[in-house]
């Protein structure tokens, strides 16, 4: 058998050429080559990794949109407006000593504000995009012994948290994720909020309030005769108030839990829809958010320069900084190999 196979094995230049040795592809190598050859921009390349890591339908949907170039198309539209603004400023510089006026500064201000509005909208979409990518944070807040840990276990369908009648059992944050209705939720069980002299419990309560501050959804849990805890609520947070241990809701017996899950899924759908599930862009990558924040800072300087009637060359310098920040999202102004290596290092082998 081996002799027969050997007799029919083709002898090709590829097989005999020592320069054509085979090796394992490096993490992200094929995607990086596609980016280097102009087949995709950097935001599309990064979306490949997100698509591979997607665990839910929402994550898959957002990553697919980005991989198809939705971010690039949005930024190309902004780029065209920035080029128009730059051109008008250049004309102003070229004919500054003439009596010809090519652009009213009011028109330039209107265009700059239009660009800034879109940059801010994209940056603000990161809150929803990051929640979809990493899990919508849901903090369970309440006094001790009202059933917070029991509710967490009911939602996770697992005995994740210790349940006890002893007050102050939960002293640190307990966190876990679960997929509901195609969305990833990150539930956080917190220490019961009450007055205590116990230093360790005080630290847990402090962390509870911090978790509530950062959460997108807060489940305020209580039981009959116990008031809801008073915590600061920031704009945009969804608050769900539940009275446990009643005929309508009993976390221990799963009564009302399905209805709570439906509310959570409804909130997730509304969030995605409000951010433009019908085609608008969601920013999910922290690097993109940072570049957009920098672009907002620089376009603000452009607006201030126009309002203060600064010379066109000074305004143009800030305008070039805006273009550079937005181009960096697509990889058009990234020359550092270290930066690219850092972006691709977490790809799975070959992709």
C-alpha positions as CSV (number, residue, x, y, z in Angstrom):
1,X,0.0,0.0,0.0
2,X,2.7,2.5,1.0
3,X,4.7,1.6,-2.2
4,X,1.7,2.2,-4.4
5,X,1.0,5.5,-2.8
6,X,4.6,6.5,-3.1
7,X,4.6,5.6,-6.8
8,X,1.7,7.9,-7.5
9,X,2.8,10.8,-5.3
10,X,3.4,13.8,-7.6
11,X,6.8,15.4,-7.5
12,X,6.2,19.1,-7.8
13,X,8.5,22.1,-7.5
14,X,6.4,23.3,-4.5
15,X,7.2,20.1,-2.6
16,X,10.9,20.2,-3.4
17,X,11.4,23.9,-2.8
18,X,12.8,24.6,0.7
19,X,11.5,28.1,0.6
20,X,7.9,26.9,0.5
21,X,7.8,25.3,4.0
22,X,4.5,25.0,5.7
23,X,3.8,26.7,9.1
24,X,0.9,27.5,11.4
25,X,-0.9,30.7,10.6
26,X,-0.5,33.4,13.3
27,X,-3.5,34.7,15.2
28,X,-5.5,37.0,12.8
29,X,-3.0,36.5,10.0
30,X,-5.5,36.1,7.2
31,X,-7.7,39.0,8.4
32,X,-4.6,41.1,8.8
33,X,-3.5,40.3,5.2
34,X,-7.0,41.3,4.0
35,X,-6.6,44.6,5.8
36,X,-3.1,45.2,4.5
37,X,-4.2,44.5,0.9
38,X,-7.1,46.9,1.2
39,X,-9.8,44.2,1.1
40,X,-11.3,45.5,4.4
41,X,-10.8,48.4,6.7
42,X,-9.6,48.0,10.3
43,X,-13.1,48.3,11.8
44,X,-14.2,45.4,9.6
45,X,-11.1,43.4,10.6
46,X,-11.9,43.9,14.3
47,X,-15.5,42.9,13.7
48,X,-14.3,39.5,12.4
49,X,-13.0,38.7,16.0
50,X,-16.3,39.9,17.4
51,X,-18.3,37.7,15.1
52,X,-16.2,34.7,16.0
53,X,-16.7,35.4,19.7
54,X,-20.5,36.2,19.4
55,X,-22.6,34.2,21.8
56,X,-26.0,35.8,21.2
57,X,-28.1,36.8,18.2
58,X,-27.7,40.5,19.1
59,X,-23.9,40.2,19.2
60,X,-23.9,38.3,15.9
61,X,-26.2,40.9,14.3
62,X,-24.1,43.9,15.4
63,X,-20.8,42.2,14.4
64,X,-22.2,41.2,11.0
65,X,-23.2,44.8,10.3
66,X,-19.8,46.1,11.2
67,X,-18.0,43.4,9.2
68,X,-20.1,44.5,6.2
69,X,-18.7,48.0,6.6
70,X,-21.4,50.0,8.3
71,X,-18.9,51.9,10.4
72,X,-16.7,52.7,7.3
73,X,-19.7,54.0,5.3
74,X,-20.8,56.2,8.2
75,X,-17.3,57.6,8.6
76,X,-16.9,58.1,4.8
77,X,-20.0,60.3,4.9
78,X,-18.4,62.3,7.7
79,X,-15.1,62.4,5.8
80,X,-16.8,64.0,2.8
81,X,-18.2,66.7,5.0
82,X,-14.8,67.3,6.6
83,X,-13.2,67.6,3.2
84,X,-15.8,70.1,2.2
85,X,-15.1,72.1,5.3
86,X,-11.3,71.9,4.7
87,X,-11.7,73.0,1.1
88,X,-13.7,76.0,2.1
89,X,-11.1,77.0,4.6
90,X,-8.3,76.5,2.1
91,X,-10.2,78.8,-0.3
92,X,-10.5,81.4,2.5
93,X,-6.8,81.2,3.0
94,X,-5.9,81.5,-0.7
95,X,-8.1,84.5,-1.2
96,X,-7.8,86.1,2.2
97,X,-6.4,89.3,0.8
98,X,-8.9,89.5,-2.0
99,X,-12.4,91.0,-1.9
100,X,-13.9,87.6,-2.9
101,X,-15.8,85.7,-0.2
102,X,-16.1,82.0,-0.9
103,X,-17.8,80.9,2.3
104,X,-19.7,82.6,5.1
105,X,-18.3,81.6,8.5
106,X,-21.9,80.9,9.5
107,X,-22.1,78.2,6.8
108,X,-18.8,76.8,8.1
109,X,-20.1,76.8,11.7
110,X,-23.3,75.0,10.6
111,X,-21.3,72.3,8.8
112,X,-18.9,71.9,11.8
113,X,-21.8,71.5,14.2
114,X,-23.5,69.0,12.0
115,X,-20.3,66.9,12.0
116,X,-19.9,67.2,15.7
117,X,-23.5,66.1,16.3
118,X,-22.9,62.9,14.3
119,X,-19.6,62.2,16.1
120,X,-21.2,62.6,19.5
121,X,-24.1,60.4,18.4
122,X,-21.7,57.6,17.4
123,X,-19.7,58.0,20.6
124,X,-22.9,57.9,22.7
125,X,-24.0,54.7,21.0
126,X,-21.1,52.9,22.8
127,X,-23.1,52.5,26.0
128,X,-25.7,50.3,24.2
129,X,-23.1,48.7,21.9
130,X,-20.8,47.7,24.8
131,X,-23.8,46.3,26.7
132,X,-24.7,44.1,23.7
133,X,-21.1,43.0,23.3
134,X,-20.2,42.4,26.9
135,X,-23.6,41.9,28.5
136,X,-26.3,44.4,29.7
137,X,-25.3,45.1,33.3
138,X,-28.2,44.5,35.7
139,X,-27.7,45.3,39.4
140,X,-30.0,43.7,42.0
141,X,-30.3,46.2,44.8
142,X,-32.2,46.0,48.1
143,X,-32.0,45.7,51.9
144,X,-30.6,42.5,53.5
145,X,-32.7,39.4,53.4
146,X,-35.3,40.5,50.9
147,X,-34.3,37.8,48.4
148,X,-31.6,39.3,46.2
149,X,-29.4,36.2,46.1
150,X,-32.5,34.0,45.6
151,X,-33.6,36.1,42.7
152,X,-30.1,35.9,41.2
153,X,-30.2,32.1,41.4
154,X,-33.7,32.0,39.9
155,X,-32.6,34.1,36.9
156,X,-29.4,32.1,36.4
157,X,-31.2,28.8,37.1
158,X,-28.3,27.8,39.2
159,X,-27.3,28.1,42.9
160,X,-24.7,30.7,42.2
161,X,-25.2,32.8,45.3
162,X,-25.3,31.6,49.0
163,X,-28.8,32.1,50.4
164,X,-29.1,32.6,54.2
165,X,-31.4,34.1,56.8
166,X,-28.3,35.8,58.4
167,X,-28.2,39.5,57.5
168,X,-25.0,40.6,55.7
169,X,-24.2,37.2,54.1
170,X,-23.4,38.8,50.7
171,X,-20.5,41.1,51.3
172,X,-19.0,41.3,47.8
173,X,-20.4,41.5,44.3
174,X,-21.5,38.2,42.8
175,X,-21.6,38.4,39.0
176,X,-22.7,36.0,36.2
177,X,-24.1,36.2,32.7
178,X,-27.0,34.5,31.0
179,X,-28.7,34.8,27.6
180,X,-32.3,35.8,27.5
181,X,-34.2,36.4,24.3
182,X,-31.0,36.6,22.2
183,X,-29.4,39.2,24.5
184,X,-26.6,38.7,27.0
185,X,-27.3,40.0,30.5
186,X,-24.7,40.4,33.2
187,X,-26.4,40.1,36.6
188,X,-24.8,41.5,39.7
189,X,-26.0,40.4,43.2
190,X,-25.0,43.0,45.7
191,X,-24.6,43.4,49.5
192,X,-27.8,44.4,51.3
193,X,-28.0,48.2,51.8
194,X,-28.5,49.1,55.5
195,X,-26.7,51.0,58.3
196,X,-24.0,48.8,59.8
197,X,-20.8,49.3,61.9
198,X,-19.2,46.3,60.3
199,X,-16.2,47.6,58.3
200,X,-16.3,44.7,55.8
201,X,-20.0,45.0,55.2
202,X,-19.7,48.7,54.8
203,X,-17.2,48.1,52.0
204,X,-19.7,45.7,50.4
205,X,-22.4,48.3,50.6
206,X,-20.1,50.9,49.0
207,X,-19.5,48.5,46.1
208,X,-23.2,47.8,45.8
209,X,-23.9,51.5,45.3
210,X,-21.1,51.7,42.7
211,X,-22.6,48.7,40.8
212,X,-25.9,50.5,40.8
213,X,-24.3,53.6,39.4
214,X,-22.8,51.7,36.5
215,X,-25.7,49.4,35.8
216,X,-27.9,49.9,32.8
217,X,-30.8,48.2,34.6
218,X,-31.5,48.3,38.3
219,X,-33.8,45.8,40.0
220,X,-34.9,47.4,43.2
221,X,-36.0,44.5,45.4
222,X,-37.9,44.7,48.7
223,X,-40.5,42.7,50.7
224,X,-43.7,43.8,52.5
225,X,-42.9,46.3,55.3
226,X,-39.4,47.1,54.0
227,X,-38.9,50.3,52.1
228,X,-37.0,50.4,48.8
229,X,-33.4,51.6,49.3
230,X,-32.6,55.1,48.4
231,X,-30.0,55.3,45.7
232,X,-29.1,57.9,43.2
233,X,-30.5,57.2,39.7
234,X,-28.8,58.6,36.6
235,X,-30.4,59.5,33.4
236,X,-31.1,56.6,31.1
237,X,-31.2,53.9,33.7
238,X,-34.1,51.5,33.7
239,X,-35.6,50.9,37.1
240,X,-37.6,47.8,37.9
241,X,-39.3,47.8,41.3
242,X,-40.3,44.4,42.7
243,X,-41.9,43.5,46.0
244,X,-40.8,40.0,46.8
245,X,-42.5,37.4,49.0
246,X,-46.0,38.4,47.8
247,X,-48.7,36.4,45.8
248,X,-47.5,38.2,42.7
249,X,-43.8,37.6,43.1
250,X,-41.8,34.9,44.9
251,X,-38.2,34.5,43.7
252,X,-37.9,31.3,45.8
253,X,-40.8,29.6,43.9
254,X,-40.1,31.3,40.5
255,X,-43.5,33.1,40.7
256,X,-43.2,36.3,38.6
257,X,-39.7,35.5,37.4
258,X,-40.8,34.8,33.8
259,X,-42.6,38.2,33.7
260,X,-39.4,39.9,35.0
261,X,-37.4,38.2,32.2
262,X,-39.9,39.5,29.6
263,X,-39.3,43.0,31.0
264,X,-35.6,42.7,30.7
265,X,-35.8,41.4,27.1
266,X,-38.2,44.2,26.2
267,X,-35.7,46.8,27.6
268,X,-32.9,45.2,25.5
269,X,-35.0,45.3,22.4
270,X,-36.0,48.9,23.0
271,X,-32.4,49.9,23.6
272,X,-31.2,48.4,20.4
273,X,-34.2,49.8,18.5
274,X,-33.6,53.3,19.9
275,X,-30.0,53.2,18.8
276,X,-31.1,52.5,15.3
277,X,-31.5,48.8,14.8
278,X,-32.9,49.7,11.4
279,X,-29.5,50.5,10.0
280,X,-27.8,53.0,12.2
281,X,-24.4,52.2,13.6
282,X,-23.6,51.0,17.1
283,X,-20.1,51.4,18.4
284,X,-19.0,48.4,20.4
285,X,-15.2,48.8,20.4
286,X,-13.5,50.9,23.1
287,X,-10.7,52.0,20.7
288,X,-13.4,53.4,18.3
289,X,-15.0,55.2,21.3
290,X,-11.7,56.8,22.3
291,X,-11.1,58.0,18.7
292,X,-14.6,59.4,18.5
293,X,-14.1,61.2,21.8
294,X,-10.8,62.7,20.5
295,X,-12.6,63.7,17.3
296,X,-15.3,65.4,19.3
297,X,-12.6,67.3,21.3
298,X,-10.9,68.5,18.1
299,X,-14.1,69.5,16.3
300,X,-15.1,71.5,19.4
301,X,-11.9,73.4,18.9
302,X,-12.8,74.0,15.3
303,X,-16.2,75.4,16.3
304,X,-14.6,77.6,18.9
305,X,-12.1,78.9,16.4
306,X,-14.8,79.7,13.9
307,X,-16.9,81.5,16.5
308,X,-13.8,83.5,17.7
309,X,-12.9,84.3,14.1
310,X,-9.4,82.8,14.3
311,X,-7.4,82.6,11.1
312,X,-8.2,79.8,8.8
313,X,-4.8,78.1,9.1
314,X,-5.3,77.6,12.9
315,X,-8.7,76.2,12.4
316,X,-7.5,74.0,9.6
317,X,-4.9,72.5,12.0
318,X,-7.6,71.3,14.4
319,X,-9.7,70.1,11.4
320,X,-6.8,67.9,10.3
321,X,-6.7,66.4,13.8
322,X,-10.4,65.5,13.5
323,X,-9.8,63.7,10.2
324,X,-6.8,61.8,11.6
325,X,-8.9,60.5,14.6
326,X,-11.7,59.3,12.4
327,X,-9.3,57.7,9.9
328,X,-7.6,55.9,12.8
329,X,-10.8,54.0,13.4
330,X,-10.6,52.6,9.8
331,X,-6.8,52.1,10.0
332,X,-6.1,54.8,7.4
333,X,-3.6,56.7,9.6
334,X,-2.2,53.9,11.7
335,X,1.5,53.3,10.8
336,X,2.7,51.8,14.1
337,X,3.1,48.0,13.8
338,X,2.9,47.8,17.6
339,X,-0.6,49.2,17.4
340,X,-1.7,46.7,14.7
341,X,-0.1,43.8,16.6
342,X,-2.0,44.7,19.7
343,X,-5.3,44.8,17.8
344,X,-4.8,41.4,16.1
345,X,-3.1,39.6,19.0
346,X,-6.4,38.3,20.5
347,X,-7.7,36.8,17.2
348,X,-7.9,33.0,17.1
349,X,-5.3,31.3,15.1
350,X,-5.5,31.7,11.4
351,X,-8.7,33.9,11.2
